[in-house]
């Protein structure tokens, strides 16, 4: 916990009674000037800290943003030991990858309320307006890369299960999307550094639509369509979901993931067309679930075609 976090927690505990600068300085062992600087920084981050005559500083409002100090209040898992960010950044995945390359430990996460250079699958840009939460976590699994092919689906299922605690019944679309009412609610993106038999690190990124910014994004769904939830709580649900999906894959293997995915599979028994990054058709038929490696299975002209990667569109 940083000194600024300590100032925030002291003000949070004091509530409307407030604390004087002198009392804060004495309690934390810092100068009153330092207290003033930390209070100013909290205000810049969006906290409302009033100066009340005769009482000192009083915390009277918190921002609707995925700030680490707020997200921690809602976390259920103990996986995430270090939270960074919370405001605007280029890409949380890029930030997390930089931290991973610099030696950041397992359980480090980067949060953002907006991304200016978000990334999606196959190098595409990811629209990341204000109103969503963007989360990327650093994992260091003691597993070879081949054992992690099902991680995107495991994370999607884990996040969907955590959103269910908020009353949101999201489906999972292979390979990495969460849908609500047929519209995209969230997406998962993995990046890793690995050798043939060893994984150095994996960055798991999730972007979740919470509230609309302006008219919203075409084809998108939002948590606010179902429930009123702050972005700190939504970010905590995402982090808990990543942790649950990771645990499930590591402890139960893809068999555990597969059974839970099937309960949320929005493509099951539907006519689909799967294309590769260049637009070539890989399979055209009826989706019938996934195999033990997380590949989509498509009944195509009497044959069962496994697809490891591709873009899926519904037909009819």
C-alpha positions as CSV (number, residue, x, y, z in Angstrom):
1,X,0.0,0.0,0.0
2,X,1.4,3.4,-1.0
3,X,1.4,6.4,1.3
4,X,-1.4,7.9,-0.9
5,X,-3.5,4.8,-0.3
6,X,-2.9,5.1,3.4
7,X,-4.2,8.7,3.3
8,X,-7.2,7.5,1.3
9,X,-8.0,4.7,3.7
10,X,-7.6,6.9,6.8
11,X,-10.1,9.4,5.2
12,X,-12.4,6.5,4.2
13,X,-12.4,5.2,7.8
14,X,-13.1,8.7,9.2
15,X,-16.1,9.2,7.1
16,X,-18.0,12.4,7.4
17,X,-16.2,13.3,10.7
18,X,-13.1,14.1,8.7
19,X,-9.5,14.3,9.9
20,X,-7.2,17.3,10.3
21,X,-4.1,17.5,8.3
22,X,-2.1,17.5,11.5
23,X,-3.8,14.3,12.7
24,X,-3.2,12.6,9.3
25,X,0.4,13.6,9.4
26,X,0.9,12.3,12.9
27,X,-0.9,9.0,12.2
28,X,1.1,8.3,9.0
29,X,4.5,9.8,10.1
30,X,4.7,12.4,7.3
31,X,4.6,16.2,7.1
32,X,1.4,18.2,6.7
33,X,2.8,19.4,3.4
34,X,3.0,15.8,2.2
35,X,-0.5,15.2,3.4
36,X,-1.7,18.2,1.3
37,X,0.1,16.8,-1.8
38,X,-1.5,13.4,-1.4
39,X,-4.9,15.0,-1.0
40,X,-4.4,17.0,-4.2
41,X,-3.4,13.9,-6.0
42,X,-6.5,12.1,-4.8
43,X,-8.6,15.0,-6.1
44,X,-6.9,14.9,-9.5
45,X,-7.8,11.2,-9.6
46,X,-11.5,12.1,-9.2
47,X,-12.0,11.7,-5.4
48,X,-14.0,14.4,-3.7
49,X,-12.1,15.5,-0.6
50,X,-13.7,18.6,1.1
51,X,-11.9,20.9,3.4
52,X,-14.3,21.2,6.3
53,X,-13.7,24.1,8.8
54,X,-12.9,22.8,12.2
55,X,-12.7,19.2,11.1
56,X,-10.0,19.1,8.3
57,X,-10.4,16.8,5.3
58,X,-13.5,14.7,4.6
59,X,-13.9,12.2,1.9
60,X,-17.3,12.9,0.4
61,X,-17.2,11.1,-3.0
62,X,-15.4,8.5,-5.0
63,X,-15.0,8.4,-8.8
64,X,-16.8,5.9,-11.0
65,X,-13.5,4.5,-12.3
66,X,-11.5,1.2,-12.0
67,X,-9.0,2.7,-9.6
68,X,-6.9,0.1,-7.7
69,X,-7.9,1.3,-4.3
70,X,-11.6,1.0,-5.2
71,X,-11.3,-2.3,-7.1
72,X,-9.6,-3.9,-4.1
73,X,-12.7,-3.3,-2.0
74,X,-14.7,-5.7,-4.2
75,X,-12.1,-8.4,-5.1
76,X,-13.0,-12.0,-3.9
77,X,-9.8,-13.7,-5.1
78,X,-6.3,-13.4,-3.5
79,X,-4.5,-13.9,-6.8
80,X,-4.0,-10.2,-7.6
81,X,-1.2,-8.8,-5.4
82,X,-0.4,-5.7,-7.4
83,X,-2.8,-3.4,-9.2
84,X,-1.7,-0.5,-11.4
85,X,-3.3,2.3,-13.4
86,X,-7.0,3.0,-13.3
87,X,-7.2,6.0,-15.6
88,X,-6.4,6.3,-19.4
89,X,-3.6,4.4,-21.1
90,X,-2.7,3.3,-24.6
91,X,-3.2,-0.4,-24.1
92,X,-3.4,-2.3,-20.8
93,X,-2.1,-5.4,-22.6
94,X,0.9,-3.5,-23.8
95,X,1.5,-2.1,-20.3
96,X,1.1,-5.5,-18.7
97,X,3.5,-7.1,-21.2
98,X,6.1,-4.4,-20.4
99,X,5.7,-5.1,-16.7
100,X,6.1,-8.8,-17.4
101,X,9.2,-8.3,-19.4
102,X,10.6,-6.2,-16.6
103,X,10.0,-9.1,-14.1
104,X,6.6,-8.2,-12.7
105,X,5.4,-11.1,-10.5
106,X,2.5,-13.5,-11.1
107,X,-0.7,-11.7,-10.0
108,X,0.2,-8.2,-11.4
109,X,-2.7,-6.4,-13.1
110,X,-3.2,-3.2,-15.1
111,X,-6.5,-1.3,-15.0
112,X,-7.9,1.4,-17.3
113,X,-11.1,3.4,-17.7
114,X,-10.2,4.1,-21.4
115,X,-7.6,3.0,-23.9
116,X,-6.4,5.1,-26.8
117,X,-4.7,2.2,-28.6
118,X,-6.6,-0.9,-27.6
119,X,-5.9,-4.1,-29.4
120,X,-8.1,-7.0,-30.4
121,X,-7.4,-10.4,-32.0
122,X,-5.3,-10.7,-35.1
123,X,-3.7,-7.3,-34.5
124,X,-7.0,-5.4,-35.0
125,X,-7.8,-2.2,-33.1
126,X,-10.2,-2.4,-30.2
127,X,-12.6,0.5,-29.6
128,X,-12.2,1.4,-26.0
129,X,-14.3,4.4,-25.1
130,X,-15.0,5.9,-21.7
131,X,-17.7,3.8,-20.0
132,X,-15.9,0.4,-20.1
133,X,-13.3,-1.2,-18.0
134,X,-10.1,-2.6,-19.5
135,X,-8.1,-5.1,-17.5
136,X,-4.9,-7.0,-18.2
137,X,-3.2,-9.5,-15.8
138,X,0.2,-11.1,-15.7
139,X,0.3,-14.8,-15.1
140,X,3.4,-17.0,-14.9
141,X,2.0,-20.6,-15.2
142,X,4.4,-23.6,-14.7
143,X,2.9,-25.1,-17.9
144,X,4.1,-25.5,-21.5
145,X,2.3,-23.3,-24.1
146,X,0.4,-26.3,-25.4
147,X,-1.4,-26.7,-22.1
148,X,-2.8,-23.1,-22.4
149,X,-4.6,-23.3,-25.7
150,X,-7.9,-23.4,-23.8
151,X,-7.1,-20.4,-21.6
152,X,-9.1,-17.8,-23.6
153,X,-12.3,-19.9,-23.3
154,X,-11.6,-20.6,-19.6
155,X,-11.2,-16.9,-18.9
156,X,-14.4,-16.1,-20.9
157,X,-16.3,-18.7,-18.9
158,X,-14.8,-17.5,-15.6
159,X,-15.8,-13.9,-16.3
160,X,-19.3,-14.9,-17.4
161,X,-19.7,-16.8,-14.1
162,X,-18.6,-13.8,-12.1
163,X,-21.0,-11.5,-14.0
164,X,-23.8,-13.9,-13.1
165,X,-23.2,-12.8,-9.5
166,X,-24.3,-9.3,-10.7
167,X,-27.4,-10.7,-12.3
168,X,-26.0,-10.7,-15.8
169,X,-26.5,-14.0,-17.8
170,X,-23.9,-13.7,-20.6
171,X,-23.2,-16.3,-23.2
172,X,-19.7,-17.3,-24.5
173,X,-19.0,-17.2,-28.2
174,X,-15.9,-19.2,-29.4
175,X,-13.1,-18.3,-29.3
176,X,-13.0,-15.4,-26.9
177,X,-16.2,-13.2,-26.7
178,X,-19.0,-12.7,-24.2
179,X,-22.4,-11.9,-25.6
180,X,-25.5,-10.5,-24.1
181,X,-28.7,-10.6,-26.2
182,X,-26.6,-11.4,-29.2
183,X,-24.5,-8.3,-28.8
184,X,-20.8,-8.2,-27.7
185,X,-20.4,-7.5,-24.0
186,X,-16.7,-8.3,-23.6
187,X,-13.7,-9.7,-25.3
188,X,-10.6,-11.7,-24.2
189,X,-7.1,-11.2,-25.7
190,X,-4.0,-13.3,-24.7
191,X,-0.4,-12.6,-25.4
192,X,2.5,-14.7,-24.2
193,X,6.3,-15.2,-24.1
194,X,7.2,-18.8,-24.3
195,X,9.6,-21.5,-25.6
196,X,8.5,-24.9,-26.8
197,X,8.2,-26.5,-23.4
198,X,8.2,-23.4,-21.1
199,X,5.9,-20.4,-20.6
200,X,7.7,-17.3,-19.3
201,X,4.5,-15.3,-18.9
202,X,1.0,-14.8,-20.2
203,X,-0.9,-11.5,-20.3
204,X,-4.7,-11.9,-20.2
205,X,-6.6,-8.9,-21.3
206,X,-10.4,-8.3,-21.0
207,X,-12.4,-5.4,-22.2
208,X,-15.9,-5.1,-20.7
209,X,-18.7,-2.6,-21.7
210,X,-20.3,-1.2,-18.6
211,X,-22.1,2.1,-19.5
212,X,-22.6,3.8,-22.8
213,X,-20.5,6.7,-23.8
214,X,-22.7,8.9,-26.0
215,X,-24.6,6.7,-28.4
216,X,-22.5,3.7,-27.6
217,X,-20.7,1.3,-30.0
218,X,-22.7,-0.3,-32.7
219,X,-23.4,-4.0,-32.0
220,X,-22.3,-3.7,-28.4
221,X,-24.1,-4.7,-25.2
222,X,-23.6,-3.0,-21.8
223,X,-23.9,-4.0,-18.2
224,X,-26.2,-1.0,-17.6
225,X,-28.8,-2.8,-19.8
226,X,-29.3,-5.3,-17.0
227,X,-28.0,-3.8,-13.7
228,X,-26.5,-0.7,-12.2
229,X,-23.0,-1.4,-11.2
230,X,-20.0,0.8,-10.7
231,X,-16.9,0.3,-12.8
232,X,-14.7,-0.6,-9.9
233,X,-17.0,-3.5,-9.0
234,X,-17.2,-4.5,-12.7
235,X,-13.4,-4.5,-12.9
236,X,-13.2,-6.7,-9.8
237,X,-15.6,-9.1,-11.3
238,X,-13.4,-9.3,-14.4
239,X,-10.3,-9.9,-12.2
240,X,-12.1,-12.6,-10.2
241,X,-13.2,-14.2,-13.5
242,X,-9.7,-14.3,-14.9
243,X,-8.5,-15.8,-11.7
244,X,-11.3,-18.4,-11.7
245,X,-10.7,-19.3,-15.4
246,X,-7.0,-19.7,-14.8
247,X,-7.6,-21.9,-11.7
248,X,-10.1,-24.0,-13.5
249,X,-7.7,-24.7,-16.4
250,X,-4.6,-25.4,-14.2
251,X,-6.4,-27.6,-11.6
252,X,-9.1,-29.3,-13.7
253,X,-7.6,-29.2,-17.2
254,X,-9.7,-28.3,-20.2
255,X,-12.3,-31.0,-19.2
256,X,-13.6,-28.8,-16.4
257,X,-13.6,-25.8,-18.7
258,X,-15.4,-27.7,-21.5
259,X,-18.4,-28.7,-19.4
260,X,-18.9,-25.2,-18.1
261,X,-18.4,-23.7,-21.5
262,X,-21.2,-25.9,-23.0
263,X,-23.7,-24.4,-20.6
264,X,-22.9,-20.9,-22.1
265,X,-22.1,-21.8,-25.7
266,X,-24.1,-19.4,-27.9
267,X,-23.0,-21.2,-31.1
268,X,-24.2,-24.7,-30.1
269,X,-26.1,-26.4,-33.0
270,X,-26.2,-23.2,-35.0
271,X,-25.2,-22.8,-38.7
272,X,-21.8,-21.0,-38.8
273,X,-19.1,-20.0,-41.3
274,X,-15.5,-19.8,-40.0
275,X,-12.9,-17.8,-41.9
276,X,-9.2,-17.3,-41.4
277,X,-7.4,-13.9,-41.1
278,X,-7.3,-13.7,-44.9
279,X,-11.0,-14.4,-45.4
280,X,-10.6,-18.0,-46.6
281,X,-13.4,-20.3,-45.4
282,X,-12.2,-22.9,-43.0
283,X,-15.5,-24.6,-42.2
284,X,-19.1,-24.0,-43.2
285,X,-21.8,-26.0,-41.3
286,X,-23.2,-26.6,-37.9
287,X,-21.2,-25.9,-34.7
288,X,-21.3,-28.8,-32.2
289,X,-19.1,-27.6,-29.4
290,X,-15.3,-27.9,-28.8
291,X,-12.8,-30.7,-28.5
292,X,-10.4,-31.4,-25.6
293,X,-8.0,-28.8,-27.1
294,X,-10.5,-26.0,-27.2
295,X,-10.9,-26.2,-31.0
296,X,-14.4,-25.4,-32.4
297,X,-16.0,-28.5,-34.0
298,X,-18.1,-27.9,-37.1
299,X,-20.2,-30.5,-39.0
300,X,-19.3,-29.7,-42.6
301,X,-20.5,-31.8,-45.5
302,X,-20.7,-34.9,-43.3
303,X,-17.3,-34.4,-41.8
304,X,-16.4,-33.1,-38.3
305,X,-13.9,-30.2,-38.9
306,X,-11.8,-28.9,-35.9
307,X,-10.9,-25.3,-36.1
308,X,-8.1,-23.9,-33.9
309,X,-8.5,-20.2,-34.8
310,X,-10.7,-18.1,-36.9
311,X,-13.6,-15.6,-37.2
312,X,-17.1,-17.1,-36.8
313,X,-20.3,-15.6,-38.3
314,X,-23.8,-17.0,-37.9
315,X,-25.7,-18.1,-41.0
316,X,-29.4,-17.6,-41.2
